Amino acid sequence: MVDAAQSGPPDGLRYRTATDADLDQLARLRWEFHCEDADVLPTESLDQFLATYRSVMHDGLASRTWTAWIAESDERIVAQIFVARFHPVPRPDRGVERYGYMTNVYTLPAHRNQGIGTALLRRVVAWAEANQFAFLMVSPSERSVPFYRRAGFTQHTDWMQRDLRPAE
């Protein structure tokens, strides 16, 4: 198993998995991530969001449904990648597999294009390999496709979804 508290390169960054102590910072990054796009407006206050986030993600981290990887500088989280673990129903033609869905991949604007996201993604991939995941998947934005391609991800069209939310 890969050590979750690996030290980063001598650039002063530290790469590790997140804990409950990181939830407030992670919630604020999630808020910034979605508010960065002018088309996305919050439907609740920041305080309401922080409370909801803490509750949901505490349970997700505790159950190991979610693993959050972070890059931090001076105890400030500057990049994050979340991985949801999936154990599909076993099939008779293959062993029990484990999949990972990456989401909420975000680097603060002031820290972009410095290799931080690439270094963090390398750690996530090494962790997934060490934990015998069959694959990692991500639903990239158009802008992030080159980032994932450089990391060895390929395009697949197997995913379909049905939206169950009521129409607005």
N, C-alpha and C positions, 0 to 999 in steps of 0.2 A: 504494500500500500504506500502511496506517495505521501510524504510528510506534509500536512496541511499548512505548516508554518514555515515553508521554505523561504529563505532570504532571496531577494532579488539581486540583480547585478549591482556593481558598486556605484549605482546612480542614486542611492539613497532611498530607493523604493523598496517596499516589502510586499510580498505576495503571500496570501494565505486565505483560508476559508473563514467566512464570517461567523460571528457568534451573536447571541442576544444583545451583547453590549454594543454591537454595530447597528442595531435596527433603526435608531433615530437617524443616523447618517445615511443609511441605505434608503430610508423612506424619503429623505430630502433629495437624494439623487434621483429617485424614481419620479418625484414631483418635478424636478428640474428637467429631466429627460422628456417628460410629456409636455411641459410648458414651453420647452425650447421651440417647438413647432407652433407657430402662431395660430394654426387651425384647431389646436386642442385647448379647450378651456376647462378648468376644473369645475366640477359640479358640487363640490363640498369645500369647506374651509381647509386650510393646511392643518389646523389642529385636529379636525375630524379625520382627515386622511391619515395623519400620524397615528392616531389611536387605532384605526382600522388596520393599518399596515402592521403595527406592532403585534396585534392579536393574531392576524392571519399568518404572518411570517414566523412568529414564535412557534406556532404549532407546526408549520412546515419544516422549520429547521430541526425542531425537537424530534419529529417523526422520521426525519431524514428523507422526506418526500422531496425537499429542496436542499440543494447545496449552493451556497453563494460564495463565489471566489471574488476576492478584492485585491486591488493594488492600492497601497497607501503610502503617503509621504507625510512625514511629521504628524503621524496619527490622524491624518485626514484621508478619507477614501477618495481616490481620484478616478478609479475605474472599477467596474463590476461586471460579472457574468453569473447568471443564475442557471442552474441545471435542475430540471425536474427529472426524477428517476421513474421509469416505467418498467414494470414486469408484466409482459403480456401473458395471456393464457398460454400454457405450455402446448406445444404441438408434437405429434408423434414422430415427425420427420426431422426434428432438431432438439437439441437440449434446451434447458431453460435459458432464456436470453434476458438481457437487461438493455434498455435503451435510455438515452438521455436527450431531453429537449432543452436546448439553450434558449434563453430569453433575457430580456432586460440587459442586453449587452450595451454598455454605455461608458464612455470616457468623458470627463469634464472637458469643455472646449479648450481651456488653457493648457491641457495636457495631451491634446491630440497630435498625431503625426510625429510622435517621439518614440514609437515602438512599444509603448506601455500596453496597449490593447493586444498587440501581437504576442508579447511576453506572457500576458495573462492567459490568452487563449492557448498557448503552448502548454501551460501548466494544467489547464482544464483537460486538454486532450491527453496528456500524460496520466493524469488522475483517472480519466475514463478508461484508458487502456489498462492501467494497473488494476482497476476494479472490474475488468472483463466486460465492459459494455460492448454490445454488438455494433452499435453506431451512435453517433451524436447527430441530431438534426436541429435545424434552425430555420426560421421563416424570415429571410433577410429583407431589408429594405433594398430598393434598387441601388441606392448609394453604397450599401455595405457589401454587395455581391463580390466586388474585387478583393476585399479584405478576406472573405471566407474562401474564395478560390485560391488565394496565395497560401492559405493554411491547409489546402488539400480537400476542401469540401467540393462536392459536385452537385449539379442541379438534378433534382428528381421531381417527378410530377405525380407521385402516388397519393398525395394528400388532397382530400376533398373535405368540405365541411358543410354543415347545414346550420344556419344561424337560427337560434331558438328564442332570441330576444324579440319582444313585441315591436312592431314597426312604429316609428315615431310620427 
